[in-house]
Amino acid sequence: MPVPASTVVHPAWLRVSHWINALAVLVLATSGWRIYNAAPFFDFRIPNEITLGGWLAGAVQWHFAAMWVLAINGGFYLLMNFCTGRAWRKFWPLTPRALLRDVAAALRGRLVHADPTHYNAVQRAAYLFVWADLALLVLSGLVLWKSVQFPLLRELLGGYESARRVHFFAMAALAGFVLVHLVMVALVPRTLVAMLRGR
Amino acid sequence: MFKPSFVRRASDPRAEAIVKDALREMPAPTRRLFLRRGLTLGGLTLLTGCAITDDESVQSVLTAVSRFNDRVQAAIFDPSLLAPTYPDSMITRPFPFNAFYGEDEVRQVDGAAFRLDVGGLVRHRAPWTLAQLNALPQVTQVTRHICVEGWSAIGKWGGVPFAEFLRRVGADTTARYVDFRCADGYHTSIDMPTALHAQTQLTLSYDGAVLPAKYGFPLKLRMPTKLGYKNPKHIVAIRVTNTYPGGYWEDQGYNWFGGS
């Protein structure tokens, strides 16, 4: 069903928060890759050309500055989502049945985006996954930054070295999400417009 | 609780105007727009490293945040919280060598001629010989050394609890910093709460033997609550001070508190 042009898809606070988050994630990922390169635990390095910071100290400075942007903006995003009731309106309900149905439809190229104010089950699952993944990145990041000061968190993540891997894989999962997210936006460019101007 | 309508109304007028202005500058919403935005984002990621970081105003913001992070870490630091300790079986062998030079350039310090200078806000300024330091009560710890590069290794260090040493030299423990100068030209400094932490150790031995040159003979400071570069080797002078002393890596941009 077509939506009137005046319908607000994304309120201003959400759009601002989304773009701040995108910038924070970009800075954190690219500087994090540089930090990874200082002591890679896999048999590969990230090309320095796509990293941020110039050298380890610079990358650490960027990483530990952008973490505040991510944390404060993320806190604001969650607070607003729950205070305005958007969290329930947009993400509830999410049933396995609906998810399977929409995944099947998406794979057949038949998932409709007629109403941009409504998230289908695949979108709901994907965005909630990113909430969880970002939370895991923040928590594992806390252990890497201050492993002695957060003993419970450290032990829950299996110790310092294990937390490094958790942080890396959570980053990889986020990068994977961003990739799919951008492809979807390319397929339905209207969603980008909605995230920019709200309608 | 906020009502959605209230939030929308409160943020509307100015946001509305900004969006209108922005829209005037925008071409029709097409795939081209997306591609252009995408390229801009890609361009931003390519403007990496030196380009952005070397900009003076960017660097001053990053430095200011790093100083802010020093204060946050000092606030988070719990003096009674101990770093985990491990059984001997978990010691990393060989324990990695790390310095601002290669392993073939390790400084060889003459133990017989060695004197540890003590200065600044202390009552007893007499230098210490290695024999005098070895005569102090010793403890050992098997703890994890975490490098700012990300890697970590478990080692076994023995020596004098640093709080005990500070007590013996009559240090003013209300002072803010303890500064370390090293025989290899290295230099770092730490906060007093960390200096007094139970696991902060003036280290004289490694894995049951005299501290080898590559790990900082004759004297290093071992702190499992701080990153590797905060743990100076080949220490020749210790000074208690209220003036920010900086450090070799810290002056180049590494975080000063460097705690874990």
Interface residues (C-beta under 8 A of the other chain):
Chain A: V8 P11 A12 W13 L26 T30 R34 I35 Y36 A38 A39 F41 N48 E49 I50 T51 L52 G53 G54 W55 L56 A57 G58 V60 Q61 W62 F64 A65 W68 M80 C83 T84 G85 R86 L144 W145 K146 S147 V148 Q149 P151 R154 G159 Y160 E161 R164 L182 V185 A186 P189 R190 L192 V193 L196 R197 G198
Chain B: M1 F2 K3 P4 V7 R8 S11 D12 A15 V19 A22 L23 M26 P29 T30 R31 L33 F34 R37 G38 L41 L44 T45 L46 T48 G49 C50 I52 T53 D54 V61 L62 T63 V65 S66 N69 Q73 I76 F77 D78 L81 L82 A83 P84 R144 I146 C147 V148 E149 G150 W151 S152 P224 T225 W249 Q252 G253 Y254 N255 G259 S260
